[in-house]
Amino acid sequence: MGLRLCGQTEEAEDLVQETFLKAWRSAQESSSCLDHPKAWLMRILINLSRDHYRRQKARPLTQEFELEPKDASHEEASLARQTLTKALAQMEPRRKAILILHDLEEHDAATVAQLLGIQKVTVRWHLSRARKSLRAWLEKEPH
């Protein structure tokens, strides 16, 4: 998930490391976070990713996501990765996270809602908006 949010291996490793450090510090203060550890860690990861996005917003993003090709040739897969990378770079972090969790990692809306600590209807709304903006970006982008 960290790699899909950041796009670059080094940044993803830093993000995951920072997530676990923050989780460790928070766990020292309260044990209630351990009721749903996966959701709690995912929220920390997403929030740190959002913070990173806000800091880097002014800098142009030229990152490439390391997605595994499925049934495409190497060239087609490379073009798809580049296109998806550019499209996701334009998306705000929450929508990007929801789109990645739901469409790329194939979690259902209820699971995404639980992981992010939001309502299922909010997941569906952001997912709809993310797909709409992705379609609009792909239609205007020269291929």
JOMO-V423956 format. One line per field, one symbol per residue. phi: phi as a letter, one per 20 degrees, with the letter a starting at -180 (. if undefined). Layout:
# JOMO-V423956
phi: ???
This chain:
# JOMO-V423956
phi: .ffffeodgfffffffffffffffffffebeffefcffffffffgffffffffffegfefececfeeffeddfgffffffffffgffffeefgffffffffeeeelefffffgffemcffffffffffffffffgffffeffd
